[in-house]
Amino acid sequence: MRASALLALVPAVVATPDFTPLKKYTINLDLEPEDRWTEIATDHLSEIKSILTILRPLFSGDAQKQLLNAVIVPDEFKRELEGLAKVVNATYMDALMATMFYEVSAVSEDLPEEWKFVGTKACTGIVAQNSNGTVFHARNQDYPPPFAPLQYDGIFMKNGEVLFEATSFAGIIGVGGTCMSPGGFSVSIDARGTNTPKLAEALELAKSGAHFSAPTITREVCARGGGFESAIEYLSSEIMIDPLYFIVAGSEPGQGAVVTRNASAAAGETDVWRLKDGYPKENPFYLVETNYDHWGDVPSSDDRRNDAICIMEEIGADNVNMDTLKQVISDRGRGKVWPNCRSSRGVFNLATIHSELIIPAVSDYRTYTRNPFGSDEVVV
Protein backbone atom coordinates (compact mmCIF):
# COMPACT_ATOMS: atom_id res chain seq x y z
CA MET A 1 0.00 0.00 0.00
CA ARG A 2 1.52 3.28 -1.08
CA ALA A 3 1.60 6.59 0.77
CA SER A 4 -1.60 8.00 -0.75
CA ALA A 5 -3.57 4.99 0.40
CA LEU A 6 -2.00 5.12 3.84
CA LEU A 7 -2.93 8.73 4.40
CA ALA A 8 -6.46 8.10 3.15
CA LEU A 9 -7.07 5.99 6.23
CA VAL A 10 -7.32 9.16 8.34
CA PRO A 11 -8.66 12.54 7.22
CA ALA A 12 -6.44 15.61 7.35
CA VAL A 13 -6.48 17.53 10.61
CA VAL A 14 -5.38 20.79 12.11
CA ALA A 15 -2.67 20.50 14.76
CA THR A 16 -4.67 21.56 17.81
CA PRO A 17 -3.26 20.89 21.29
CA ASP A 18 -6.26 18.93 22.54
CA PHE A 19 -5.95 16.99 25.83
CA THR A 20 -8.36 14.06 26.03
CA PRO A 21 -7.51 11.29 28.56
CA LEU A 22 -6.88 7.94 26.94
CA LYS A 23 -9.19 5.05 27.75
CA LYS A 24 -7.84 3.00 30.64
CA TYR A 25 -7.54 -0.81 30.64
CA THR A 26 -6.36 -3.32 33.23
CA ILE A 27 -3.91 -5.97 32.02
CA ASN A 28 -3.85 -8.86 34.47
CA LEU A 29 -0.46 -10.56 34.26
CA ASP A 30 -1.72 -13.35 36.53
CA LEU A 31 -3.80 -14.64 33.61
CA GLU A 32 -2.37 -17.20 31.24
CA PRO A 33 -0.21 -15.38 28.67
CA GLU A 34 -2.60 -16.28 25.84
CA ASP A 35 -5.47 -14.46 27.62
CA ARG A 36 -3.84 -11.21 28.77
CA TRP A 37 -4.56 -9.09 25.70
CA THR A 38 -8.06 -10.37 24.84
CA GLU A 39 -10.03 -7.35 26.05
CA ILE A 40 -7.82 -4.72 24.43
CA ALA A 41 -7.57 -6.64 21.16
CA THR A 42 -11.31 -7.26 21.02
CA ASP A 43 -12.09 -3.58 21.67
CA HIS A 44 -9.73 -2.53 18.85
CA LEU A 45 -10.37 -5.42 16.48
CA SER A 46 -11.14 -3.44 13.33
CA GLU A 47 -8.31 -0.98 13.94
CA ILE A 48 -5.76 -3.77 14.45
CA LYS A 49 -6.91 -5.50 11.28
CA SER A 50 -6.60 -2.21 9.38
CA ILE A 51 -3.05 -1.58 10.57
CA LEU A 52 -2.04 -5.15 9.72
CA THR A 53 -3.38 -4.58 6.21
CA ILE A 54 -0.95 -1.66 6.00
CA LEU A 55 2.04 -3.40 7.58
CA ARG A 56 1.95 -6.70 5.69
CA PRO A 57 2.87 -5.26 2.27
CA LEU A 58 5.25 -2.72 3.79
CA PHE A 59 7.20 -5.40 5.63
CA SER A 60 6.94 -8.28 3.15
CA GLY A 61 10.50 -8.04 1.88
CA ASP A 62 13.27 -10.57 2.38
CA ALA A 63 15.14 -8.43 4.91
CA GLN A 64 12.12 -8.10 7.18
CA LYS A 65 11.33 -11.81 6.96
CA GLN A 66 14.92 -12.71 7.83
CA LEU A 67 14.84 -10.49 10.90
CA LEU A 68 11.47 -11.79 12.12
CA ASN A 69 12.67 -15.37 11.73
CA ALA A 70 15.98 -14.68 13.46
CA VAL A 71 14.79 -13.20 16.76
CA ILE A 72 14.65 -15.27 19.91
CA VAL A 73 11.35 -14.61 21.68
CA PRO A 74 11.02 -15.71 25.34
CA ASP A 75 8.32 -18.34 25.82
CA GLU A 76 6.02 -16.09 27.86
CA PHE A 77 6.07 -13.38 25.20
CA LYS A 78 5.63 -15.96 22.45
CA ARG A 79 2.49 -17.27 24.13
CA GLU A 80 1.17 -13.72 24.48
CA LEU A 81 1.76 -13.12 20.77
CA GLU A 82 -0.01 -16.35 19.89
CA GLY A 83 -3.01 -15.42 22.02
CA LEU A 84 -3.16 -11.93 20.55
CA ALA A 85 -2.96 -13.28 17.00
CA LYS A 86 -5.80 -15.70 17.67
CA VAL A 87 -8.13 -12.92 18.89
CA VAL A 88 -7.62 -10.84 15.73
CA ASN A 89 -7.57 -13.86 13.37
CA ALA A 90 -4.00 -13.17 12.33
CA THR A 91 -0.77 -15.16 12.37
CA TYR A 92 1.91 -15.28 15.02
CA MET A 93 4.26 -13.56 12.57
CA ASP A 94 1.73 -10.75 12.12
CA ALA A 95 1.69 -10.13 15.87
CA LEU A 96 5.48 -10.31 16.07
CA MET A 97 5.83 -7.91 13.14
CA ALA A 98 3.54 -5.36 14.82
CA THR A 99 5.45 -5.57 18.11
CA MET A 100 8.73 -5.20 16.18
CA PHE A 101 7.57 -2.21 14.11
CA TYR A 102 10.62 -0.18 15.20
CA GLU A 103 13.09 -2.93 14.31
CA VAL A 104 11.58 -4.01 10.99
CA SER A 105 11.24 -0.36 9.95
CA ALA A 106 14.99 0.01 10.36
CA VAL A 107 15.67 -2.65 7.71
CA SER A 108 12.94 -1.36 5.36
CA GLU A 109 13.98 0.81 2.43
CA ASP A 110 10.52 1.30 0.92
CA LEU A 111 8.64 3.12 3.67
CA PRO A 112 6.38 5.94 2.45
CA GLU A 113 8.02 9.35 2.77
CA GLU A 114 5.36 10.45 5.27
CA TRP A 115 6.30 7.57 7.55
CA LYS A 116 10.02 8.20 7.23
CA PHE A 117 9.41 11.70 8.59
CA VAL A 118 7.55 10.67 11.74
CA GLY A 119 7.23 6.90 11.72
CA THR A 120 10.43 5.77 13.33
CA LYS A 121 12.46 8.85 14.18
CA ALA A 122 10.28 11.23 16.20
CA CYS A 123 9.24 11.99 19.81
CA THR A 124 10.11 14.53 22.52
CA GLY A 125 11.03 13.74 26.13
CA ILE A 126 11.64 16.24 28.93
CA VAL A 127 12.77 15.66 32.53
CA ALA A 128 12.61 18.73 34.76
CA GLN A 129 13.08 19.46 38.45
CA ASN A 130 11.40 22.40 40.13
CA SER A 131 12.94 24.50 42.89
CA ASN A 132 11.32 22.29 45.52
CA GLY A 133 13.14 19.20 44.22
CA THR A 134 10.15 17.49 42.58
CA VAL A 135 11.08 15.68 39.37
CA PHE A 136 8.65 15.79 36.43
CA HIS A 137 8.54 13.85 33.15
CA ALA A 138 6.78 15.17 30.02
CA ARG A 139 6.55 13.40 26.72
CA ASN A 140 5.08 13.74 23.19
CA GLN A 141 4.84 10.73 20.91
CA ASP A 142 5.00 11.58 17.20
CA TYR A 143 3.87 8.62 15.13
CA PRO A 144 2.08 7.77 11.84
CA PRO A 145 -1.61 8.82 12.09
CA PRO A 146 -3.06 5.33 11.41
CA PHE A 147 -1.73 4.22 14.81
CA ALA A 148 -3.70 6.88 16.72
CA PRO A 149 -6.91 4.81 17.20
CA LEU A 150 -4.86 2.02 18.82
CA GLN A 151 -3.65 4.07 21.80
CA TYR A 152 -4.62 3.17 25.36
CA ASP A 153 -3.63 3.67 29.00
CA GLY A 154 -2.79 0.37 30.67
CA ILE A 155 -2.65 -0.57 34.35
CA PHE A 156 -0.55 -3.72 34.56
CA MET A 157 -1.44 -5.86 37.60
CA LYS A 158 0.33 -8.81 39.21
CA ASN A 159 -0.55 -10.58 42.46
CA GLY A 160 -3.39 -8.13 42.93
CA GLU A 161 -1.11 -5.07 42.92
CA VAL A 162 -0.27 -2.41 40.34
CA LEU A 163 3.04 -3.38 38.78
CA PHE A 164 3.26 -0.39 36.43
CA GLU A 165 1.20 1.97 34.29
CA ALA A 166 1.92 2.54 30.62
CA THR A 167 0.78 4.08 27.36
CA SER A 168 0.89 1.75 24.39
CA PHE A 169 -0.89 0.49 21.27
CA ALA A 170 -3.45 -2.28 20.90
CA GLY A 171 -2.01 -5.06 18.78
CA ILE A 172 1.41 -5.29 20.44
CA ILE A 173 2.51 -6.95 23.68
CA GLY A 174 4.97 -4.34 24.89
CA VAL A 175 4.99 -0.68 25.85
CA GLY A 176 5.19 1.40 22.70
CA GLY A 177 5.83 4.69 24.41
CA THR A 178 5.94 5.44 28.12
CA CYS A 179 5.69 3.64 31.46
CA MET A 180 5.88 4.38 35.18
CA SER A 181 6.87 2.16 38.08
CA PRO A 182 4.73 3.59 40.92
CA GLY A 183 6.74 5.68 43.35
CA GLY A 184 9.97 4.74 41.58
CA PHE A 185 10.65 6.03 38.09
CA SER A 186 9.21 6.62 34.63
CA VAL A 187 10.68 5.83 31.20
CA SER A 188 9.88 7.04 27.71
CA ILE A 189 11.60 6.04 24.49
CA ASP A 190 12.76 8.14 21.55
CA ALA A 191 14.00 6.67 18.31
CA ARG A 192 17.66 7.10 17.43
CA GLY A 193 18.91 7.08 13.84
CA THR A 194 22.63 7.13 14.64
CA ASN A 195 24.61 3.87 14.39
CA THR A 196 21.70 1.76 13.17
CA PRO A 197 23.07 -1.71 12.38
CA LYS A 198 23.05 -3.00 8.83
CA LEU A 199 20.94 -6.10 8.16
CA ALA A 200 23.79 -8.56 8.68
CA GLU A 201 24.64 -7.08 12.07
CA ALA A 202 20.98 -6.88 13.09
CA LEU A 203 20.58 -10.57 12.24
CA GLU A 204 23.62 -11.49 14.31
CA LEU A 205 22.27 -9.52 17.26
CA ALA A 206 18.87 -11.17 16.88
CA LYS A 207 20.33 -14.67 16.71
CA SER A 208 22.53 -14.00 19.74
CA GLY A 209 19.49 -13.35 21.93
CA ALA A 210 19.44 -9.55 21.92
CA HIS A 211 16.22 -8.07 23.25
CA PHE A 212 13.88 -8.42 20.29
CA SER A 213 11.85 -5.20 20.45
CA ALA A 214 11.85 -1.68 21.87
CA PRO A 215 8.33 -2.08 23.35
CA THR A 216 9.23 -5.21 25.30
CA ILE A 217 12.44 -3.81 26.79
CA THR A 218 10.42 -0.77 27.93
CA ARG A 219 7.81 -3.08 29.44
CA GLU A 220 10.50 -5.13 31.14
CA VAL A 221 12.24 -2.22 32.84
CA CYS A 222 9.00 -1.02 34.44
CA ALA A 223 7.92 -4.57 35.32
CA ARG A 224 11.22 -5.07 37.15
CA GLY A 225 10.51 -2.08 39.37
CA GLY A 226 13.23 -1.09 41.81
CA GLY A 227 14.74 2.36 41.88
CA PHE A 228 15.98 4.93 39.43
CA GLU A 229 19.61 3.75 39.40
CA SER A 230 18.53 0.15 38.85
CA ALA A 231 16.53 1.27 35.81
CA ILE A 232 19.48 3.24 34.45
CA GLU A 233 21.76 0.23 34.85
CA TYR A 234 19.31 -2.07 33.06
CA LEU A 235 18.69 0.31 30.17
CA SER A 236 22.42 0.95 29.82
CA SER A 237 23.40 -2.68 29.55
CA GLU A 238 20.61 -4.61 27.81
CA ILE A 239 21.66 -5.70 24.30
CA MET A 240 19.14 -4.65 21.64
CA ILE A 241 18.72 -4.86 17.87
CA ASP A 242 18.53 -1.12 17.22
CA PRO A 243 19.73 2.04 19.01
CA LEU A 244 17.38 4.07 21.23
CA TYR A 245 17.14 6.98 23.62
CA PHE A 246 15.64 6.21 27.03
CA ILE A 247 14.41 9.25 28.97
CA VAL A 248 14.17 8.42 32.68
CA ALA A 249 12.74 10.41 35.61
CA GLY A 250 13.11 9.30 39.23
CA SER A 251 11.31 9.94 42.50
CA GLU A 252 14.06 11.87 44.26
CA PRO A 253 15.80 15.20 43.58
CA GLY A 254 18.46 14.97 40.89
CA GLN A 255 17.06 11.76 39.43
CA GLY A 256 16.77 12.42 35.72
CA ALA A 257 18.73 11.05 32.79
CA VAL A 258 18.81 10.40 29.07
CA VAL A 259 20.42 7.07 28.19
CA THR A 260 21.78 7.16 24.63
CA ARG A 261 22.18 3.63 23.36
CA ASN A 262 23.78 1.78 20.51
CA ALA A 263 22.38 -1.67 19.85
CA SER A 264 25.20 -3.39 21.70
CA ALA A 265 26.18 -2.51 25.24
CA ALA A 266 29.91 -2.59 24.64
CA ALA A 267 32.07 -0.62 27.05
CA GLY A 268 32.12 3.08 26.29
CA GLU A 269 29.18 2.99 23.85
CA THR A 270 26.41 4.03 26.25
CA ASP A 271 26.09 7.70 27.21
CA VAL A 272 24.18 8.58 30.39
CA TRP A 273 23.37 12.30 30.44
CA ARG A 274 22.22 13.24 33.93
CA LEU A 275 20.10 16.07 35.22
CA LYS A 276 23.07 17.66 36.99
CA ASP A 277 24.72 18.11 33.59
CA GLY A 278 21.62 19.36 31.78
CA TYR A 279 20.29 22.79 30.84
CA PRO A 280 21.23 25.56 31.52
CA LYS A 281 24.92 25.01 32.16
CA GLU A 282 24.73 27.10 35.31
CA ASN A 283 22.19 25.65 37.76
CA PRO A 284 20.78 22.96 35.43
CA PHE A 285 17.23 21.86 36.12
CA TYR A 286 16.05 20.04 32.98
CA LEU A 287 16.93 17.74 30.08
CA VAL A 288 15.38 17.69 26.60
CA GLU A 289 15.70 14.79 24.17
CA THR A 290 14.14 14.61 20.72
CA ASN A 291 15.80 12.29 18.22
CA TYR A 292 19.34 13.62 18.05
CA ASP A 293 22.37 13.11 20.25
CA HIS A 294 22.39 15.80 22.94
CA TRP A 295 25.99 16.72 22.16
CA GLY A 296 25.22 17.46 18.49
CA ASP A 297 23.17 19.92 16.46
CA VAL A 298 19.61 19.48 15.21
CA PRO A 299 18.51 19.89 11.58
CA SER A 300 16.60 23.05 10.71
CA SER A 301 13.72 20.92 9.42
CA ASP A 302 13.20 19.29 12.82
CA ASP A 303 14.19 21.77 15.49
CA ARG A 304 11.73 20.76 18.22
CA ARG A 305 14.58 20.64 20.72
CA ASN A 306 15.37 24.31 20.21
CA ASP A 307 11.85 25.43 21.09
CA ALA A 308 11.63 23.09 24.09
CA ILE A 309 14.89 24.56 25.45
CA CYS A 310 13.78 28.11 24.71
CA ILE A 311 10.46 27.71 26.53
CA MET A 312 11.97 25.89 29.51
CA GLU A 313 14.42 28.76 29.93
CA GLU A 314 11.56 31.26 29.94
CA ILE A 315 9.58 29.22 32.48
CA GLY A 316 12.49 28.71 34.91
CA ALA A 317 12.89 26.19 37.72
CA ASP A 318 10.59 28.05 40.11
CA ASN A 319 7.65 27.60 37.76
CA VAL A 320 8.06 23.96 36.67
CA ASN A 321 4.78 22.11 37.23
CA MET A 322 2.26 20.03 35.31
CA ASP A 323 0.53 23.07 33.83
CA THR A 324 3.69 24.76 32.56
CA LEU A 325 5.03 21.50 31.12
CA LYS A 326 1.70 21.08 29.37
CA GLN A 327 2.42 24.42 27.70
CA VAL A 328 5.85 23.24 26.57
CA ILE A 329 4.56 20.06 24.93
CA SER A 330 1.77 22.05 23.29
CA ASP A 331 4.13 24.53 21.59
CA ARG A 332 3.35 24.84 17.86
CA GLY A 333 6.52 26.70 16.91
CA ARG A 334 7.01 29.83 14.81
CA GLY A 335 6.51 32.08 17.84
CA LYS A 336 2.74 31.47 17.90
CA VAL A 337 2.62 31.45 21.72
CA TRP A 338 6.21 32.09 22.77
CA PRO A 339 7.49 35.03 20.66
CA ASN A 340 11.15 34.28 21.38
CA CYS A 341 10.84 30.61 20.43
CA ARG A 342 10.43 30.08 16.72
CA SER A 343 11.21 26.52 15.65
CA SER A 344 9.85 25.49 12.25
CA ARG A 345 8.15 22.31 13.45
CA GLY A 346 7.09 22.95 17.03
CA VAL A 347 7.24 20.56 19.97
CA PHE A 348 3.59 19.76 19.29
CA ASN A 349 2.88 19.16 15.60
CA LEU A 350 0.78 17.19 13.14
CA ALA A 351 2.55 13.97 14.07
CA THR A 352 1.87 14.19 17.82
CA ILE A 353 -0.70 11.53 18.72
CA HIS A 354 -0.31 11.27 22.50
CA SER A 355 1.35 12.97 25.47
CA GLU A 356 2.24 12.05 29.05
CA LEU A 357 2.77 14.19 32.16
CA ILE A 358 4.22 12.29 35.13
CA ILE A 359 5.45 12.80 38.68
CA PRO A 360 7.00 9.44 39.62
CA ALA A 361 7.39 10.26 43.33
CA VAL A 362 3.62 10.47 43.85
CA SER A 363 2.65 8.01 41.09
CA ASP A 364 0.86 10.74 39.13
CA TYR A 365 0.56 9.48 35.56
CA ARG A 366 -1.53 11.40 33.03
CA THR A 367 -1.79 10.32 29.41
CA TYR A 368 -3.75 12.05 26.67
CA THR A 369 -4.61 11.65 23.03
CA ARG A 370 -3.60 14.80 21.13
CA ASN A 371 -4.32 15.42 17.43
CA PRO A 372 -8.00 14.48 17.03
CA PHE A 373 -7.67 12.28 13.97
CA GLY A 374 -11.08 11.84 12.44
CA SER A 375 -11.72 15.57 11.99
CA ASP A 376 -12.65 16.81 8.51
CA GLU A 377 -10.63 19.98 8.89
CA VAL A 378 -7.78 20.89 6.54
CA VAL A 379 -4.13 20.71 7.49
CA VAL A 380 -2.56 24.14 8.01
C-alpha positions in Angstrom: 0.0 0.0 0.0 1.5 3.3 -1.1 1.6 6.6 0.8 -1.6 8.0 -0.8 -3.6 5.0 0.4 -2.0 5.1 3.8 -2.9 8.7 4.4 -6.5 8.1 3.1 -7.1 6.0 6.2 -7.3 9.2 8.3 -8.7 12.5 7.2 -6.4 15.6 7.4 -6.5 17.5 10.6 -5.4 20.8 12.1 -2.7 20.5 14.8 -4.7 21.6 17.8 -3.3 20.9 21.3 -6.3 18.9 22.5 -6.0 17.0 25.8 -8.4 14.1 26.0 -7.5 11.3 28.6 -6.9 7.9 26.9 -9.2 5.0 27.8 -7.8 3.0 30.6 -7.5 -0.8 30.6 -6.4 -3.3 33.2 -3.9 -6.0 32.0 -3.9 -8.9 34.5 -0.5 -10.6 34.3 -1.7 -13.4 36.5 -3.8 -14.6 33.6 -2.4 -17.2 31.2 -0.2 -15.4 28.7 -2.6 -16.3 25.8 -5.5 -14.5 27.6 -3.8 -11.2 28.8 -4.6 -9.1 25.7 -8.1 -10.4 24.8 -10.0 -7.3 26.1 -7.8 -4.7 24.4 -7.6 -6.6 21.2 -11.3 -7.3 21.0 -12.1 -3.6 21.7 -9.7 -2.5 18.8 -10.4 -5.4 16.5 -11.1 -3.4 13.3 -8.3 -1.0 13.9 -5.8 -3.8 14.4 -6.9 -5.5 11.3 -6.6 -2.2 9.4 -3.1 -1.6 10.6 -2.0 -5.2 9.7 -3.4 -4.6 6.2 -0.9 -1.7 6.0 2.0 -3.4 7.6 1.9 -6.7 5.7 2.9 -5.3 2.3 5.2 -2.7 3.8 7.2 -5.4 5.6 6.9 -8.3 3.1 10.5 -8.0 1.9 13.3 -10.6 2.4 15.1 -8.4 4.9 12.1 -8.1 7.2 11.3 -11.8 7.0 14.9 -12.7 7.8 14.8 -10.5 10.9 11.5 -11.8 12.1 12.7 -15.4 11.7 16.0 -14.7 13.5 14.8 -13.2 16.8 14.6 -15.3 19.9 11.3 -14.6 21.7 11.0 -15.7 25.3 8.3 -18.3 25.8 6.0 -16.1 27.9 6.1 -13.4 25.2 5.6 -16.0 22.4 2.5 -17.3 24.1 1.2 -13.7 24.5 1.8 -13.1 20.8 0.0 -16.4 19.9 -3.0 -15.4 22.0 -3.2 -11.9 20.5 -3.0 -13.3 17.0 -5.8 -15.7 17.7 -8.1 -12.9 18.9 -7.6 -10.8 15.7 -7.6 -13.9 13.4 -4.0 -13.2 12.3 -0.8 -15.2 12.4 1.9 -15.3 15.0 4.3 -13.6 12.6 1.7 -10.8 12.1 1.7 -10.1 15.9 5.5 -10.3 16.1 5.8 -7.9 13.1 3.5 -5.4 14.8 5.5 -5.6 18.1 8.7 -5.2 16.2 7.6 -2.2 14.1 10.6 -0.2 15.2 13.1 -2.9 14.3 11.6 -4.0 11.0 11.2 -0.4 10.0 15.0 0.0 10.4 15.7 -2.6 7.7 12.9 -1.4 5.4 14.0 0.8 2.4 10.5 1.3 0.9 8.6 3.1 3.7 6.4 5.9 2.5 8.0 9.4 2.8 5.4 10.4 5.3 6.3 7.6 7.6 10.0 8.2 7.2 9.4 11.7 8.6 7.6 10.7 11.7 7.2 6.9 11.7 10.4 5.8 13.3 12.5 8.8 14.2 10.3 11.2 16.2 9.2 12.0 19.8 10.1 14.5 22.5 11.0 13.7 26.1 11.6 16.2 28.9 12.8 15.7 32.5 12.6 18.7 34.8 13.1 19.5 38.5 11.4 22.4 40.1 12.9 24.5 42.9 11.3 22.3 45.5 13.1 19.2 44.2 10.2 17.5 42.6 11.1 15.7 39.4 8.6 15.8 36.4 8.5 13.9 33.2 6.8 15.2 30.0 6.5 13.4 26.7 5.1 13.7 23.2 4.8 10.7 20.9 5.0 11.6 17.2 3.9 8.6 15.1 2.1 7.8 11.8 -1.6 8.8 12.1 -3.1 5.3 11.4 -1.7 4.2 14.8 -3.7 6.9 16.7 -6.9 4.8 17.2 -4.9 2.0 18.8 -3.6 4.1 21.8 -4.6 3.2 25.4 -3.6 3.7 29.0 -2.8 0.4 30.7 -2.7 -0.6 34.3 -0.5 -3.7 34.6 -1.4 -5.9 37.6 0.3 -8.8 39.2 -0.5 -10.6 42.5 -3.4 -8.1 42.9 -1.1 -5.1 42.9 -0.3 -2.4 40.3 3.0 -3.4 38.8 3.3 -0.4 36.4 1.2 2.0 34.3 1.9 2.5 30.6 0.8 4.1 27.4 0.9 1.8 24.4 -0.9 0.5 21.3 -3.4 -2.3 20.9 -2.0 -5.1 18.8 1.4 -5.3 20.4 2.5 -6.9 23.7 5.0 -4.3 24.9 5.0 -0.7 25.8 5.2 1.4 22.7 5.8 4.7 24.4 5.9 5.4 28.1 5.7 3.6 31.5 5.9 4.4 35.2 6.9 2.2 38.1 4.7 3.6 40.9 6.7 5.7 43.3 10.0 4.7 41.6 10.6 6.0 38.1 9.2 6.6 34.6 10.7 5.8 31.2 9.9 7.0 27.7 11.6 6.0 24.5 12.8 8.1 21.6 14.0 6.7 18.3 17.7 7.1 17.4 18.9 7.1 13.8 22.6 7.1 14.6 24.6 3.9 14.4 21.7 1.8 13.2 23.1 -1.7 12.4 23.0 -3.0 8.8 20.9 -6.1 8.2 23.8 -8.6 8.7 24.6 -7.1 12.1 21.0 -6.9 13.1 20.6 -10.6 12.2 23.6 -11.5 14.3 22.3 -9.5 17.3 18.9 -11.2 16.9 20.3 -14.7 16.7 22.5 -14.0 19.7 19.5 -13.3 21.9 19.4 -9.5 21.9 16.2 -8.1 23.2 13.9 -8.4 20.3 11.8 -5.2 20.5 11.8 -1.7 21.9 8.3 -2.1 23.4 9.2 -5.2 25.3 12.4 -3.8 26.8 10.4 -0.8 27.9 7.8 -3.1 29.4 10.5 -5.1 31.1 12.2 -2.2 32.8 9.0 -1.0 34.4 7.9 -4.6 35.3 11.2 -5.1 37.2 10.5 -2.1 39.4 13.2 -1.1 41.8 14.7 2.4 41.9 16.0 4.9 39.4 19.6 3.8 39.4 18.5 0.2 38.8 16.5 1.3 35.8 19.5 3.2 34.4 21.8 0.2 34.8 19.3 -2.1 33.1 18.7 0.3 30.2 22.4 1.0 29.8 23.4 -2.7 29.6 20.6 -4.6 27.8 21.7 -5.7 24.3 19.1 -4.7 21.6 18.7 -4.9 17.9 18.5 -1.1 17.2 19.7 2.0 19.0 17.4 4.1 21.2 17.1 7.0 23.6 15.6 6.2 27.0 14.4 9.2 29.0 14.2 8.4 32.7 12.7 10.4 35.6 13.1 9.3 39.2 11.3 9.9 42.5 14.1 11.9 44.3 15.8 15.2 43.6 18.5 15.0 40.9 17.1 11.8 39.4 16.8 12.4 35.7 18.7 11.1 32.8 18.8 10.4 29.1 20.4 7.1 28.2 21.8 7.2 24.6 22.2 3.6 23.4 23.8 1.8 20.5 22.4 -1.7 19.9 25.2 -3.4 21.7 26.2 -2.5 25.2 29.9 -2.6 24.6 32.1 -0.6 27.1 32.1 3.1 26.3 29.2 3.0 23.9 26.4 4.0 26.3 26.1 7.7 27.2 24.2 8.6 30.4 23.4 12.3 30.4 22.2 13.2 33.9 20.1 16.1 35.2 23.1 17.7 37.0 24.7 18.1 33.6 21.6 19.4 31.8 20.3 22.8 30.8 21.2 25.6 31.5 24.9 25.0 32.2 24.7 27.1 35.3 22.2 25.6 37.8 20.8 23.0 35.4 17.2 21.9 36.1 16.0 20.0 33.0 16.9 17.7 30.1 15.4 17.7 26.6 15.7 14.8 24.2 14.1 14.6 20.7 15.8 12.3 18.2 19.3 13.6 18.0 22.4 13.1 20.3 22.4 15.8 22.9 26.0 16.7 22.2 25.2 17.5 18.5 23.2 19.9 16.5 19.6 19.5 15.2 18.5 19.9 11.6 16.6 23.1 10.7 13.7 20.9 9.4 13.2 19.3 12.8 14.2 21.8 15.5 11.7 20.8 18.2 14.6 20.6 20.7 15.4 24.3 20.2 11.9 25.4 21.1 11.6 23.1 24.1 14.9 24.6 25.5 13.8 28.1 24.7 10.5 27.7 26.5 12.0 25.9 29.5 14.4 28.8 29.9 11.6 31.3 29.9 9.6 29.2 32.5 12.5 28.7 34.9 12.9 26.2 37.7 10.6 28.1 40.1 7.6 27.6 37.8 8.1 24.0 36.7 4.8 22.1 37.2 2.3 20.0 35.3 0.5 23.1 33.8 3.7 24.8 32.6 5.0 21.5 31.1 1.7 21.1 29.4 2.4 24.4 27.7 5.9 23.2 26.6 4.6 20.1 24.9 1.8 22.1 23.3 4.1 24.5 21.6 3.3 24.8 17.9 6.5 26.7 16.9 7.0 29.8 14.8 6.5 32.1 17.8 2.7 31.5 17.9 2.6 31.4 21.7 6.2 32.1 22.8 7.5 35.0 20.7 11.2 34.3 21.4 10.8 30.6 20.4 10.4 30.1 16.7 11.2 26.5 15.6 9.8 25.5 12.2 8.2 22.3 13.4 7.1 22.9 17.0 7.2 20.6 20.0 3.6 19.8 19.3 2.9 19.2 15.6 0.8 17.2 13.1 2.6 14.0 14.1 1.9 14.2 17.8 -0.7 11.5 18.7 -0.3 11.3 22.5 1.4 13.0 25.5 2.2 12.1 29.0 2.8 14.2 32.2 4.2 12.3 35.1 5.4 12.8 38.7 7.0 9.4 39.6 7.4 10.3 43.3 3.6 10.5 43.8 2.6 8.0 41.1 0.9 10.7 39.1 0.6 9.5 35.6 -1.5 11.4 33.0 -1.8 10.3 29.4 -3.7 12.1 26.7 -4.6 11.7 23.0 -3.6 14.8 21.1 -4.3 15.4 17.4 -8.0 14.5 17.0 -7.7 12.3 14.0 -11.1 11.8 12.4 -11.7 15.6 12.0 -12.7 16.8 8.5 -10.6 20.0 8.9 -7.8 20.9 6.5 -4.1 20.7 7.5 -2.6 24.1 8.0 
